[in-house]
Amino acid sequence: MKYRIALALTLLSVSAMSQAASPCQEKEQEITREISYAEKHNNQSRVEGLNKALHEVRTTCSDSKLRAEHQRKIARQKDEVAERREDLAKAKQKGDADKISKRDHKLKEAEAELKALEARDY
C-alpha cells in the first residue's frame, strides 16, 4: 500500500514538473513540434530554418530575456491599441461610416492580439 502511494506521488510530481516547463523549454518544444510538422510535409527549407532557430534557442535563450521581450511586446501592443482608439475617435468625429467600420475592426484585432499576449504565461 505504501509503495502505491509513493508511486502515485512520484508520478504526480513528475507530471507537475513537466507542466511547469520554463519559457525556454516551451520555446524549444514548440520549435521541435514545428520541425516534425515540416519534416512530415517534406518542407526542407523550413526544417533547416527551424533547426537553426532551435540551435539558437539552445545556446542563447534565458528565461529572463524571454520574459523581458514578452513584456516589451505587450507594451508595444498596448501602444498599438491606444493608436487604434485614437484613429477610431478621429473617424467618428469625421462621421465617415466606412472609415469608422474599418477603424473599429482594426481596434478589435489589436485588442484581441493584446489579450493573447497577456494570456501567455511568461
Backbone as CSV, one residue per row, in Angstrom:
resi,resn,N_x,N_y,N_z,CA_x,CA_y,CA_z,C_x,C_y,C_z
1,MET,0.823,-1.195,0.000,0.000,0.000,0.000,0.865,1.256,0.000
2,LYS,1.905,1.249,0.843,2.786,2.411,0.914,3.495,2.640,-0.412
3,TYR,3.833,1.552,-1.100,4.518,1.684,-2.377,3.611,2.323,-3.435
4,ARG,2.345,1.970,-3.400,1.401,2.555,-4.350,1.249,4.051,-4.113
5,ILE,1.183,4.447,-2.861,1.075,5.867,-2.539,2.339,6.601,-2.973
6,ALA,3.500,6.004,-2.690,4.771,6.619,-3.085,4.855,6.731,-4.599
7,LEU,4.432,5.682,-5.305,4.447,5.712,-6.759,3.504,6.782,-7.296
8,ALA,2.317,6.862,-6.722,1.354,7.868,-7.156,1.890,9.276,-6.935
9,LEU,2.489,9.512,-5.780,3.059,10.835,-5.503,4.201,11.161,-6.448
10,THR,5.037,10.175,-6.738,6.150,10.387,-7.659,5.632,10.734,-9.044
11,LEU,4.657,9.983,-9.526,4.095,10.262,-10.852,3.434,11.627,-10.897
12,LEU,2.753,11.978,-9.825,2.098,13.281,-9.761,3.121,14.409,-9.795
13,SER,4.213,14.266,-9.060,5.224,15.323,-9.041,5.941,15.428,-10.374
14,VAL,6.182,14.283,-11.035,6.827,14.315,-12.349,5.923,14.995,-13.360
15,SER,4.634,14.692,-13.328,3.728,15.334,-14.282,3.598,16.824,-13.989
16,ALA,3.630,17.208,-12.731,3.574,18.630,-12.378,4.818,19.350,-12.863
17,MET,5.959,18.691,-12.735,7.204,19.313,-13.194,7.202,19.468,-14.702
18,SER,6.646,18.494,-15.420,6.613,18.608,-16.875,5.657,19.704,-17.303
19,GLN,4.610,19.959,-16.510,3.675,21.043,-16.805,4.326,22.399,-16.593
20,ALA,5.230,22.505,-15.630,5.836,23.779,-15.270,7.174,23.957,-15.977
21,ALA,7.206,23.750,-17.281,8.426,23.922,-18.054,8.782,25.402,-18.112
22,SER,10.057,25.672,-18.213,10.495,27.061,-18.300,10.130,27.615,-19.674
23,PRO,10.097,28.935,-19.797,9.777,29.536,-21.103,10.720,29.080,-22.219
24,CYS,11.993,28.925,-21.898,12.941,28.467,-22.926,12.638,27.026,-23.337
25,GLN,12.277,26.203,-22.372,11.920,24.820,-22.699,10.650,24.784,-23.546
26,GLU,9.698,25.644,-23.220,8.472,25.714,-24.014,8.792,26.122,-25.447
27,LYS,9.659,27.099,-25.597,10.025,27.577,-26.928,10.736,26.464,-27.708
28,GLU,11.611,25.741,-27.023,12.324,24.636,-27.655,11.337,23.548,-28.104
29,GLN,10.374,23.225,-27.255,9.367,22.217,-27.612,8.515,22.676,-28.787
30,GLU,8.177,23.946,-28.804,7.382,24.498,-29.900,8.127,24.384,-31.222
31,ILE,9.410,24.713,-31.212,10.220,24.623,-32.434,10.353,23.165,-32.865
32,THR,10.532,22.274,-31.907,10.646,20.848,-32.220,9.359,20.329,-32.867
33,ARG,8.212,20.767,-32.369,6.934,20.377,-32.986,6.852,20.893,-34.424
34,GLU,7.289,22.135,-34.620,7.271,22.710,-35.971,8.196,21.942,-36.911
35,ILE,9.346,21.498,-36.393,10.284,20.723,-37.213,9.639,19.421,-37.654
36,SER,8.992,18.727,-36.729,8.367,17.453,-37.102,7.245,17.679,-38.118
37,TYR,6.497,18.764,-37.974,5.441,19.087,-38.932,6.043,19.370,-40.312
38,ALA,7.129,20.143,-40.349,7.775,20.472,-41.624,8.376,19.223,-42.268
39,GLU,8.950,18.341,-41.451,9.501,17.093,-41.988,8.390,16.219,-42.571
40,LYS,7.266,16.182,-41.880,6.133,15.372,-42.345,5.652,15.865,-43.702
41,HIS,5.767,17.175,-43.941,5.294,17.753,-45.195,6.428,18.027,-46.191
42,ASN,7.588,17.407,-45.949,8.742,17.494,-46.850,9.137,18.931,-47.186
43,ASN,9.118,19.805,-46.199,9.489,21.202,-46.396,10.915,21.392,-45.852
44,GLN,11.886,21.043,-46.676,13.279,21.010,-46.223,13.812,22.391,-45.855
45,SER,13.453,23.415,-46.598,13.966,24.751,-46.258,13.427,25.204,-44.908
46,ARG,12.188,24.865,-44.613,11.600,25.196,-43.303,12.304,24.418,-42.191
47,VAL,12.607,23.140,-42.450,13.319,22.313,-41.466,14.684,22.920,-41.160
48,GLU,15.391,23.346,-42.198,16.719,23.938,-41.997,16.636,25.217,-41.178
49,GLY,15.662,26.062,-41.497,15.488,27.304,-40.746,15.119,27.045,-39.299
50,LEU,14.254,26.079,-39.074,13.844,25.746,-37.711,14.980,25.104,-36.920
51,ASN,15.804,24.295,-37.588,16.962,23.720,-36.898,17.939,24.814,-36.465
52,LYS,18.081,25.817,-37.319,18.929,26.960,-36.965,18.334,27.695,-35.759
53,ALA,17.024,27.895,-35.773,16.345,28.560,-34.650,16.473,27.734,-33.378
54,LEU,16.347,26.418,-33.506,16.465,25.539,-32.340,17.865,25.622,-31.750
55,HIS,18.871,25.637,-32.611,20.250,25.779,-32.128,20.426,27.110,-31.396
56,GLU,19.860,28.154,-31.958,19.942,29.491,-31.355,19.276,29.509,-29.975
57,VAL,18.107,28.895,-29.878,17.394,28.845,-28.598,18.206,28.070,-27.572
58,ARG,18.757,26.946,-27.992,19.523,26.111,-27.058,20.795,26.798,-26.568
59,THR,21.383,27.653,-27.395,22.647,28.280,-26.998,22.471,29.626,-26.315
60,THR,21.428,30.369,-26.655,21.345,31.742,-26.126,20.114,32.059,-25.296
61,CYS,19.154,31.175,-25.243,17.899,31.501,-24.562,18.081,31.553,-23.043
62,SER,17.517,32.583,-22.463,17.424,32.643,-21.000,15.999,33.075,-20.666
63,ASP,15.484,32.516,-19.587,14.095,32.796,-19.217,13.871,34.279,-18.958
64,SER,14.843,34.936,-18.325,14.670,36.358,-18.014,14.619,37.193,-19.292
65,LYS,15.459,36.873,-20.269,15.428,37.596,-21.549,14.096,37.381,-22.261
66,LEU,13.627,36.139,-22.225,12.369,35.814,-22.886,11.199,36.543,-22.232
67,ARG,11.206,36.595,-20.908,10.142,37.311,-20.193,10.203,38.809,-20.478
68,ALA,11.416,39.368,-20.502,11.575,40.798,-20.778,11.089,41.133,-22.190
69,GLU,11.429,40.287,-23.151,10.990,40.511,-24.526,9.466,40.413,-24.613
70,HIS,8.894,39.499,-23.878,7.436,39.360,-23.870,6.785,40.621,-23.295
71,GLN,7.349,41.173,-22.249,6.816,42.407,-21.666,6.935,43.570,-22.651
72,ARG,8.027,43.613,-23.417,8.179,44.649,-24.445,7.104,44.496,-25.526
73,LYS,6.807,43.252,-25.902,5.765,43.018,-26.912,4.409,43.493,-26.397
74,ILE,4.137,43.228,-25.131,2.873,43.669,-24.540,2.798,45.191,-24.546
75,ALA,3.891,45.852,-24.177,3.909,47.321,-24.157,3.686,47.881,-25.562
76,ARG,4.345,47.288,-26.569,4.155,47.743,-27.953,2.713,47.537,-28.393
77,GLN,2.127,46.420,-27.984,0.748,46.149,-28.393,-0.220,47.099,-27.699
78,LYS,0.066,47.479,-26.454,-0.768,48.462,-25.762,-0.705,49.803,-26.486
79,ASP,0.480,50.162,-26.961,0.621,51.387,-27.750,-0.198,51.297,-29.040
80,GLU,-0.165,50.133,-29.656,-0.930,49.908,-30.884,-2.428,50.072,-30.618
81,VAL,-2.905,49.514,-29.515,-4.327,49.629,-29.166,-4.690,51.097,-28.941
82,ALA,-3.837,51.821,-28.240,-4.105,53.240,-27.987,-4.163,54.019,-29.303
83,GLU,-3.254,53.709,-30.205,-3.243,54.374,-31.510,-4.510,54.051,-32.297
84,ARG,-4.940,52.804,-32.247,-6.163,52.399,-32.950,-7.392,53.097,-32.355
85,ARG,-7.399,53.296,-31.054,-8.511,54.011,-30.418,-8.562,55.464,-30.889
86,GLU,-7.388,56.087,-30.988,-7.329,57.467,-31.478,-7.842,57.549,-32.910
87,ASP,-7.401,56.588,-33.746,-7.852,56.569,-35.139,-9.367,56.422,-35.222
88,LEU,-9.924,55.570,-34.365,-11.379,55.373,-34.357,-12.089,56.650,-33.916
89,ALA,-11.553,57.305,-32.906,-12.166,58.549,-32.420,-12.163,59.620,-33.513
90,LYS,-11.047,59.726,-34.249,-10.969,60.698,-35.343,-11.971,60.366,-36.443
91,ALA,-12.096,59.078,-36.749,-13.053,58.675,-37.780,-14.479,58.990,-37.341
92,LYS,-14.766,58.800,-36.067,-16.109,59.121,-35.561,-16.383,60.618,-35.631
93,GLN,-15.339,61.435,-35.385,-15.507,62.891,-35.476,-15.861,63.299,-36.899
94,LYS,-15.224,62.651,-37.876,-15.487,62.977,-39.272,-16.824,62.416,-39.732
95,GLY,-17.273,61.349,-39.076,-18.569,60.785,-39.411,-18.580,59.864,-40.620
96,ASP,-17.440,59.454,-41.107,-17.364,58.563,-42.270,-17.618,57.127,-41.816
97,ALA,-18.774,56.586,-42.172,-19.184,55.254,-41.702,-18.222,54.161,-42.155
98,ASP,-17.706,54.260,-43.369,-16.783,53.254,-43.880,-15.491,53.240,-43.056
99,LYS,-14.946,54.444,-42.809,-13.716,54.534,-42.014,-13.955,54.093,-40.574
100,ILE,-15.103,54.427,-40.035,-15.430,54.018,-38.666,-15.433,52.492,-38.578
101,SER,-16.051,51.856,-39.541,-16.124,50.396,-39.564,-14.729,49.778,-39.665
102,LYS,-13.893,50.311,-40.555,-12.528,49.797,-40.723,-11.695,50.003,-39.465
103,ARG,-11.786,51.199,-38.893,-11.004,51.502,-37.686,-11.452,50.645,-36.500
104,ASP,-12.766,50.432,-36.405,-13.297,49.596,-35.333,-12.789,48.161,-35.475
105,HIS,-12.777,47.666,-36.705,-12.281,46.315,-36.959,-10.800,46.203,-36.577
106,LYS,-10.006,47.184,-36.973,-8.575,47.161,-36.638,-8.354,47.251,-35.130
107,LEU,-9.174,48.031,-34.453,-9.071,48.130,-32.992,-9.375,46.780,-32.349
108,LYS,-10.415,46.117,-32.814,-10.770,44.811,-32.247,-9.659,43.789,-32.480
109,GLU,-9.042,43.825,-33.647,-7.922,42.922,-33.929,-6.757,43.193,-32.977
110,ALA,-6.423,44.467,-32.782,-5.319,44.836,-31.903,-5.616,44.434,-30.462
111,GLU,-6.859,44.616,-30.022,-7.236,44.230,-28.661,-7.171,42.715,-28.486
112,ALA,-7.583,41.974,-29.503,-7.520,40.507,-29.429,-6.068,40.040,-29.340
113,GLU,-5.196,40.677,-30.111,-3.778,40.318,-30.065,-3.187,40.643,-28.689
114,LEU,-3.587,41.769,-28.113,-3.124,42.131,-26.778,-3.583,41.103,-25.747
115,LYS,-4.839,40.693,-25.826,-5.351,39.683,-24.892,-4.573,38.380,-25.020
116,ALA,-4.262,37.994,-26.249,-3.499,36.762,-26.473,-2.104,36.869,-25.862
117,LEU,-1.470,38.018,-26.024,-0.143,38.218,-25.435,-0.210,38.184,-23.915
118,GLU,-1.207,38.835,-23.359,-1.324,38.886,-21.904,-1.691,37.531,-21.317
119,ALA,-2.354,36.691,-22.099,-2.723,35.363,-21.618,-1.527,34.429,-21.590
120,ARG,-0.507,34.751,-22.372,0.705,33.923,-22.401,1.352,33.972,-21.027
121,ASP,1.862,32.840,-20.565,2.280,32.698,-19.177,3.671,33.251,-18.869
122,TYR,4.328,33.844,-19.789,5.626,34.437,-19.475,5.697,35.757,-20.126
